[in-house]
Amino acid sequence: MNESQIDVIHILTLIGSVALLMYGMKVMSEGLQKMAGSKLRNVLATMTTNRFTGMLTGAFITTAIQSSTATTVMTVSFVSAGLLTLSQAISVIMGANIGTTATAWIMVLGGSNFNMLGVVYAAIIFAIVLIYTKRNINLGEFIIGLAFMLLGLTTLKSNAVDMNLSANPVIMGFFESTCHWGYGSYLLFLLIGGLMTCAVQSSAAIMAITMTLCSTGVMPIDMGIALVMGENIGTTITSNVVAMSATTQARRAAMAHLVFNLFGVIWVLCVFQWFVSTICEVWGVPFMPGEVSGEVSSTALNAILATFHTAFNVCNVIILIWFIKPMEKLVCFLIKPKTSSEEEEGRLKFIGGGILSTAELSILEAKKEINVFVERCVKMYSFVEQLLHTEKGDEFNKLFSRIEKYENITDKMEVEIADYLAKVSEGRLSVESKMEIQHMLRVCDELESVGDSCYNIARTISRKRQHSTNDFTEKQYEHIHNMMSLVEEALSQMAVVIEYGEHRFVDLNKNYNTEHEINNYRTQLKNQNIVDISNQLYDYQLGVFYMDIISECEKLGDYLINVIEASGIKEKKANGFKVG
């Protein structure tokens, strides 16, 4: 095999090992999220009572899933969904920057002859047993993802040694010509690190490559550290891209991530050589700017990079954790709220142009959008109640047009949420999440029926205004008010169940009792209507309009119960209730 063939194999192995590392981290992250399910989301949502617990929570979760990107995107989605405030999100993002340093320490602890093949193959066997016996598929995915990550790191390390890059005149010539420009060199490698991380969207993968280059004597340690700083900037791009189509607060949370890392890079550059020299002294290594030291062990060089990465982020957190409020004000100044025309009522609030980094996280966005769907149905019904007593022609037409607009909005929301859920269902989902998506699709269908029913009542009121010279009697108005009050109560109860059904047990007896009241009242009024027409209290046509409104209200009550049953809460929570 000639030399050129060997080079091609080495390059392919390099690319493949980086891809394997990134894929392993993705599978591991998704496996853990599916194992934890809503618990992982609840940890982020509840363990942020102050800036320190928020920071520790971000560090813990990022260490567990080995992806600061996943934690940051999750945090941005929670801000978008209103589960976290901006200041809470900033503290979690600070912790995520500390947690992401764990990958570097794995390589350090692996020693100079980093070889985890024994552990990797044992883990793969154990994971396959779990997956194929279906004992714990999610745990199996987590373990096999961890195995792929370690296999990628091992292959990357061994391939770099085989490539013998220090003997390559082209590569060594590049470093020799660019490593003696002082701060110009640091800025160049910082830019390279940022661009590389943007390209692969994994700071861990670029960190592994950096450690490999430094430990094999190809790149000076200070240039490697400059690359690490660039990686910290590049890793913020993913969350900012995800947040582009999200709410203003979500975009601010993503911007806070960029501001945090930019601040760290700026102050470290001001004391760069002193900072690097201090870390080198800790490991007993002399610092020679722009020079490669062949006498230093690869373990020590890896340890210096890992120590810098940790010290950089820890120092940054120690400085900025006291300035979360000023940071919040800064990002609020940089990211202005969207104008009212941009956030018009017909647009989705939480679902953006694409799904989040993992399908599991995207379900949260859809849930919040369904809550907005419910709010719009409640608002639409309030317009219908107002329409009944609107006398002036212009005001009546304006209000009726608004109800028509809301009917179109409910139709559009059903389609857009359903399309989004269909995309989410194509991802890697737990069985529980698949069931959750089915329930949400049914809920959207029933909510659209609620919107149609509200519109039908408004149309009946409009037809009565156009075609009847007589107005409803006082008794008819009283009966309509009573029926609408019952429906309003049922609508409020449904909204509470949909919003809080996940977080606490719900007593559904009230919902079913209200629905029975609506049915019985409709039957009573139907019988009474025949008697009143016979007694000539009002004409037959007026009685038809009257009963059309009453009957449509009864249908609306049925749809509200259907929404609750479609949500799946009935099966899970009807056995009791818990206050809180």
C-alpha positions in Angstrom: 0.0 0.0 0.0 1.6 3.3 -1.1 1.9 6.4 1.0 -1.0 8.3 -0.7 -3.3 5.4 0.0 -2.3 5.4 3.7 -3.0 9.2 3.9 -6.5 8.7 2.5 -7.2 6.0 5.0 -6.0 8.1 7.8 -8.1 11.1 6.7 -11.2 9.0 6.4 -10.5 7.5 9.8 -10.1 11.0 11.2 -13.4 12.1 9.8 -15.2 8.9 10.7 -13.9 9.0 14.3 -15.2 12.6 14.7 -18.5 11.6 13.2 -18.7 8.6 15.6 -17.9 10.9 18.5 -20.7 13.3 17.6 -23.2 10.6 16.9 -22.4 8.8 20.1 -23.0 12.0 22.1 -26.3 12.6 20.3 -27.5 9.0 20.9 -26.4 9.2 24.6 -28.1 12.6 25.1 -31.4 11.3 23.5 -31.3 8.1 25.5 -30.9 10.0 28.7 -33.7 12.4 27.8 -36.0 9.5 26.9 -35.1 7.7 30.2 -35.8 10.8 32.2 -38.7 12.1 30.1 -40.5 14.8 31.9 -38.3 14.4 35.0 -35.3 15.9 33.2 -37.5 18.8 32.1 -38.9 19.2 35.6 -35.3 19.2 37.0 -34.5 22.3 34.8 -37.9 23.9 35.5 -37.8 23.5 39.3 -34.2 23.4 40.5 -33.6 27.1 39.5 -34.8 28.8 42.7 -31.7 31.0 42.7 -28.7 31.7 40.6 -26.5 29.0 42.3 -28.9 26.1 42.1 -29.6 27.1 38.5 -25.9 27.0 37.7 -25.4 23.7 39.5 -28.4 22.2 37.6 -27.0 23.3 34.2 -23.6 21.8 35.1 -25.1 18.5 36.3 -27.3 18.0 33.3 -24.6 18.9 30.8 -22.2 16.5 32.5 -24.8 13.7 32.3 -25.8 14.2 28.7 -22.3 15.4 27.5 -23.7 18.2 25.4 -23.8 21.8 26.4 -25.7 22.4 23.1 -28.6 20.1 24.2 -28.8 21.8 27.6 -28.7 25.3 26.1 -31.3 24.5 23.5 -33.5 22.9 26.2 -33.1 26.0 28.3 -34.0 28.3 25.4 -37.1 26.2 24.7 -38.2 26.5 28.4 -37.8 30.3 28.2 -39.8 30.2 25.0 -42.5 28.1 26.8 -42.5 30.4 29.8 -41.2 27.8 32.3 -38.0 29.7 33.0 -37.4 33.3 33.5 -34.5 34.9 31.6 -32.4 35.3 34.7 -33.0 31.6 35.6 -32.0 30.6 32.1 -28.7 32.6 32.3 -27.7 30.8 35.4 -28.4 27.4 33.8 -26.4 28.4 30.7 -23.5 29.3 33.0 -23.6 25.9 34.5 -23.8 24.2 31.1 -20.4 25.8 30.2 -18.8 24.2 33.2 -20.5 20.8 32.6 -19.2 20.7 29.0 -15.6 20.5 30.2 -16.1 16.8 31.3 -15.2 15.5 27.8 -11.7 16.8 28.0 -11.2 15.2 31.4 -12.2 11.8 30.0 -9.3 12.0 27.6 -7.0 13.1 30.4 -8.0 10.3 32.7 -7.5 7.9 29.8 -3.8 8.6 30.0 -1.2 8.9 27.2 -2.2 5.6 25.7 -5.9 6.4 25.6 -7.5 3.1 24.7 -11.0 2.3 25.9 -11.7 -0.6 23.5 -12.2 -3.1 26.3 -14.8 -0.9 28.0 -16.4 0.0 24.6 -17.0 -3.6 23.5 -18.3 -4.7 26.9 -20.7 -1.7 26.9 -21.9 -2.4 23.4 -22.7 -6.1 24.3 -24.5 -5.0 27.4 -26.5 -2.3 25.5 -27.5 -4.7 22.7 -28.8 -7.2 25.3 -30.9 -4.4 26.9 -32.2 -3.2 23.5 -33.0 -6.6 22.0 -34.5 -8.1 25.1 -36.5 -4.9 25.6 -35.7 -4.8 29.3 -34.7 -1.2 29.1 -34.4 0.2 25.6 -33.7 3.8 26.7 -30.8 2.7 29.0 -29.4 0.6 26.2 -29.4 3.5 23.9 -27.7 5.7 26.5 -25.0 3.0 27.0 -24.4 2.4 23.3 -24.2 6.2 22.8 -21.5 6.4 25.5 -19.7 3.5 23.9 -19.7 5.2 20.5 -18.4 8.4 22.1 -15.5 6.5 23.8 -14.8 4.5 20.6 -14.6 7.8 18.6 -12.2 9.3 21.1 -10.0 6.2 21.1 -9.9 6.0 17.3 -9.2 9.7 17.0 -6.3 9.4 19.5 -4.7 6.3 17.9 -5.2 7.5 14.3 -3.4 10.8 15.2 -0.4 8.9 16.4 -0.4 6.7 13.3 -0.6 9.8 11.0 2.6 11.2 12.6 1.6 14.7 11.7 4.7 16.1 13.3 6.6 14.7 10.3 4.3 16.3 7.7 6.1 19.3 6.2 2.9 21.0 5.0 1.1 20.9 8.4 4.3 21.8 10.4 5.0 24.6 7.9 1.6 26.1 8.5 2.0 26.1 12.3 5.6 27.4 12.1 4.5 30.3 9.9 1.4 31.3 11.9 2.5 30.7 15.5 4.9 33.6 16.0 2.6 36.6 15.4 1.9 37.2 19.1 -1.7 38.2 19.6 -2.3 38.0 15.9 -1.7 34.2 16.1 -4.1 33.9 19.1 -6.8 35.8 17.2 -6.3 33.6 14.1 -6.6 30.3 16.0 -9.5 31.7 18.0 -11.3 32.4 14.7 -10.4 28.9 13.3 -11.7 27.3 16.5 -15.0 29.2 16.2 -15.5 28.4 12.6 -14.7 24.7 13.1 -17.2 24.4 15.9 -19.8 26.2 13.9 -19.3 23.8 11.1 -19.6 20.6 13.1 -21.8 22.0 15.9 -19.9 20.1 18.6 -17.3 21.8 20.8 -16.5 18.4 22.3 -15.4 17.0 18.9 -13.2 20.0 18.2 -11.8 19.8 21.7 -10.8 16.2 21.1 -9.1 17.2 17.9 -7.3 20.1 19.6 -6.0 17.8 22.4 -4.8 15.3 19.8 -2.9 17.9 17.9 -1.2 19.3 21.0 -0.5 15.9 22.6 1.2 14.7 19.4 3.6 17.6 19.3 2.0 19.2 16.2 0.5 22.4 17.7 1.9 24.7 20.4 -0.1 24.6 23.6 -1.0 28.3 23.6 -2.4 28.0 20.0 -4.4 25.0 21.3 -5.8 27.1 24.1 -6.7 29.8 21.6 -8.6 27.2 19.6 -10.4 26.2 22.8 -11.5 29.8 23.3 -12.8 29.9 19.8 -14.8 26.7 20.4 -16.5 28.4 23.3 -17.7 31.1 20.9 -18.7 28.7 18.1 -20.8 26.5 20.4 -23.2 29.4 21.0 -24.3 29.5 17.4 -26.6 26.5 17.6 -28.8 28.0 20.4 -28.9 31.3 18.6 -30.0 29.6 15.3 -32.7 27.6 17.2 -34.0 30.8 18.9 -34.2 32.8 15.7 -37.9 31.8 15.1 -38.7 31.7 18.8 -40.1 34.3 21.2 -38.2 37.4 22.2 -37.3 36.0 25.6 -35.9 32.8 24.0 -33.7 34.9 21.6 -32.5 36.9 24.6 -31.5 33.7 26.5 -29.5 32.5 23.4 -27.9 35.9 23.2 -26.9 35.7 26.9 -25.0 32.5 26.0 -23.0 34.4 23.4 -22.4 37.4 25.7 -21.2 35.1 28.5 -18.6 33.4 26.3 -17.5 36.7 24.5 -16.9 38.3 27.9 -14.8 35.4 29.0 -12.7 35.4 25.8 -12.1 39.2 26.0 -10.8 39.2 29.6 -8.7 36.1 29.1 -7.1 37.6 26.0 -6.1 40.6 28.2 -4.1 38.3 30.5 -3.6 35.5 28.1 0.1 34.6 28.5 0.0 35.0 32.3 -3.1 32.8 32.5 -1.6 30.1 30.3 1.8 30.3 32.1 0.1 29.9 35.5 -1.8 26.7 34.3 1.4 25.3 32.8 3.2 25.9 36.1 0.5 24.0 37.9 1.4 20.9 35.8 5.2 21.6 36.0 5.5 22.4 32.3 7.6 25.4 31.1 5.6 27.8 29.0 7.2 28.7 25.7 4.9 31.0 23.5 4.5 29.6 20.0 6.8 26.7 20.6 6.2 23.0 20.7 7.9 21.2 23.6 8.9 17.7 22.6 10.0 16.8 26.2 6.5 17.2 27.7 4.3 14.1 28.0 1.0 14.0 26.1 -0.9 13.4 29.3 0.5 16.7 30.8 -0.4 18.6 27.6 -3.9 17.2 27.6 -4.2 18.1 31.3 -3.2 21.7 30.6 -5.9 22.0 27.9 -8.5 20.4 30.2 -7.5 22.6 33.1 -7.6 25.8 31.0 -11.1 24.8 29.7 -12.4 24.3 33.2 -10.6 27.3 34.7 -11.8 29.5 31.9 -15.5 28.6 32.4 -15.3 28.5 36.2 -13.6 31.9 36.5 -16.1 33.3 34.0 -19.0 32.0 36.1 -17.4 33.3 39.4 -17.2 36.8 37.8 -20.5 36.9 36.0 -22.8 35.1 38.4 -23.1 38.3 40.4 -24.1 40.3 37.3 -27.0 38.2 36.0 -29.4 41.2 36.3 -27.1 43.5 34.3 -26.6 40.8 31.7 -30.4 40.5 31.5 -30.7 44.2 30.9 -27.9 44.1 28.3 -29.5 41.3 26.2 -32.9 43.0 26.6 -31.3 46.1 25.1 -29.7 44.1 22.3 -32.8 42.1 21.4 -35.9 44.3 21.1 -39.4 43.0 21.4 -41.2 42.0 18.2 -43.7 44.5 17.0 -47.4 43.8 17.4 -47.8 43.2 13.7 -45.1 40.5 13.9 -46.8 38.8 16.8 -50.3 38.9 15.4 -53.0 36.7 16.9 -52.9 34.3 14.0 -49.3 33.2 14.4 -48.0 30.3 16.5 -46.2 31.6 19.6 -43.9 28.7 20.6 -43.5 26.5 17.5 -40.8 27.9 15.2 -39.7 26.9 11.7 -38.2 23.6 12.8 -38.1 21.0 15.6 -35.6 21.3 18.4 -32.3 19.3 18.7 -34.2 16.3 19.9 -37.8 15.2 19.3 -38.5 14.8 23.1 -37.8 18.5 23.7 -40.1 19.5 20.8 -43.1 18.0 22.6 -42.9 20.7 25.2 -43.3 23.4 22.5 -46.3 21.7 21.1 -47.9 21.5 24.6 -47.5 25.2 25.2 -49.0 25.9 21.7 -52.0 23.8 22.6 -52.5 25.9 25.8 -52.5 29.0 23.5 -55.0 27.2 21.3 -57.3 26.7 24.4 -56.8 30.4 25.3 -57.9 31.5 21.9 -61.0 29.3 22.0 -61.9 30.8 25.4 -61.5 34.3 24.0 -63.5 33.5 20.9 -66.4 32.3 23.1 -66.3 35.6 25.1 -66.8 37.4 21.8 -69.8 35.3 21.0 -71.3 36.2 24.4 -70.7 39.9 23.6 -72.3 39.5 20.2 -75.7 38.5 21.7 -76.2 41.9 23.2 -74.5 44.1 20.6 -77.1 46.4 19.1 -75.3 48.9 16.9 -74.8 47.6 13.3 -71.1 48.7 12.9 -70.1 47.2 16.3 -72.0 44.0 15.5 -70.3 43.6 12.1 -66.9 44.4 13.5 -67.4 41.8 16.3 -68.8 39.2 14.0 -65.8 39.7 11.6 -63.5 39.2 14.6 -65.2 35.9 15.4 -64.8 34.8 11.8 -61.1 35.7 12.0 -60.8 33.5 15.1 -62.5 30.6 13.4 -59.9 30.8 10.6 -57.2 31.0 13.3 -58.4 27.8 15.0 -58.5 26.0 11.6 -54.9 27.2 10.9 -53.6 26.3 14.3 -55.0 22.8 14.1 -53.2 22.2 10.8 -49.9 23.8 11.8 -49.7 22.0 15.2 -50.6 18.7 13.5 -47.9 19.2 10.9 -45.4 20.0 13.6 -46.3 16.9 15.6 -46.0 14.8 12.5 -42.4 16.0 12.0 -41.7 15.4 15.7 -43.0 11.8 15.5 -40.4 11.0 12.8 -37.7 11.4 15.5 -36.5 9.0 18.1 -39.3 8.9 20.7 -40.1 6.9 23.8 -43.4 4.9 23.9 -44.8 7.5 26.3 -43.9 10.4 24.0 -45.5 8.6 21.0 -48.8 8.2 23.0 -48.5 11.9 24.1 -48.3 13.0 20.5 -51.4 10.9 19.6 -53.3 12.6 22.5 -52.2 16.0 21.4 -53.4 15.4 17.8 -56.8 14.4 19.0 -57.0 17.4 21.3 -56.2 19.7 18.4 -59.0 18.1 16.3 -61.5 18.6 19.1 -60.4 22.2 19.8 -61.0 23.0 16.2 -64.5 21.7 16.6 -64.9 24.0 19.6 -64.0 26.9 17.4 -66.5 25.8 14.7 -69.2 25.5 17.3 -68.5 29.1 18.6 -68.7 30.3 15.0 -72.0 28.5 14.5 -73.6 30.2 17.5 -72.4 33.6 16.1 -73.9 32.8 12.7 -77.2 31.9 14.3 -77.3 35.3 16.2 -76.4 37.0 12.9 -79.2 35.2 10.9 -81.7 36.0 13.6 -80.7 39.7 13.4 -81.2 39.7 9.6 -84.3 37.6 9.2 -86.4 38.2 12.3 -88.2 41.4 13.1 -88.9 40.2 16.7 -86.4 40.0 19.5 -86.0 37.2 22.0 -88.3 37.5 25.1 -86.9 38.2 28.5 -87.4 34.5 29.4 -85.5 33.3 26.3 -82.6 35.7 27.0 -82.6 34.4 30.6 -82.4 30.8 29.4 -79.7 31.6 26.8 -77.7 33.4 29.6 -78.0 30.4 31.9 -76.9 28.0 29.1 -74.0 30.2 28.1 -72.9 30.5 31.7 -72.8 26.7 32.0 -70.8 26.4 28.8 -68.4 29.2 30.1 -67.9 27.2 33.3 -67.2 24.0 31.3 -64.8 25.9 29.1 -62.9 27.2 32.1 -62.8 23.8 33.7 -61.4 22.3 30.4 -58.7 25.0 30.2 -57.6 24.2 33.8 -57.4 20.5 33.1 -55.4 20.9 29.9 -53.0 23.4 31.5 -52.4 21.6 34.8 -53.3 18.0 34.1 -49.6 17.0 33.9 -48.6 18.5 37.1 -51.2 17.3 39.5 -54.1 15.0 39.8 -57.4 16.4 38.6 -60.9 15.7 39.8 -62.9 15.3 36.6 -66.2 14.9 38.3 -66.9 18.6 38.1 -66.4 18.5 34.3 -68.8 15.6 33.8 -71.4 17.1 36.2 -71.4 20.4 34.2 -71.8 18.5 31.0 -74.8 16.6 32.4 -76.3 19.9 33.5 -75.9 21.3 30.0 -77.6 18.2 28.5 -80.5 18.2 31.0 -81.0 22.0 30.6 -81.1 21.6 26.8 -83.7 18.9 27.0 -85.8 21.0 29.5 -85.7 24.0 27.2 -86.5 22.0 24.1 -89.7 20.7 25.7 -90.6 24.2 27.1 -90.0 25.7 23.6 -92.7 23.6 22.1 -95.1 24.6 24.8 -94.3 28.3 24.5 -94.8 28.2 20.7 -98.1 26.5 21.2 -99.1 29.2 23.6 -98.1 31.8 21.0 -95.6 33.5 23.4 -93.4 33.9 20.3 -93.5 32.8 16.6 -92.1 29.6 15.3 -89.1 31.1 13.4 -87.9 32.9 16.5 -88.2 29.6 18.4 -86.0 28.0 15.7 -83.2 30.6 16.2 -83.6 30.2 19.9 -83.2 26.4 19.9 -80.4 26.6 17.4 -78.4 28.6 19.9 -79.3 26.3 22.8 -78.5 23.1 20.8 -75.2 24.5 19.6 -74.3 25.3 23.2 -75.0 21.7 24.1 -72.8 20.5 21.2 -70.1 22.8 22.5 -70.3 21.2 25.9 -69.8 17.8 24.3 -66.7 19.0 22.4 -65.2 20.3 25.7 -65.6 16.9 27.3 -64.1 15.3 24.1 -61.0 17.6 24.5 -60.5 16.3 28.1 -60.9 12.7 27.1 -58.7 13.1 24.0 -55.9 14.5 26.2 -55.6 11.1 27.9 -55.9 12.7 31.4 -59.0 10.7 32.1 -57.2 7.3 32.1 -54.3 8.6 34.1 -55.9 10.9 36.7 -59.5 10.2 37.2 -59.0 8.2 40.4 -58.3 11.1 42.7 -57.2 14.7 43.0 -54.5 16.5 44.7 -54.6 20.2 45.5 -51.6 22.3 44.5 
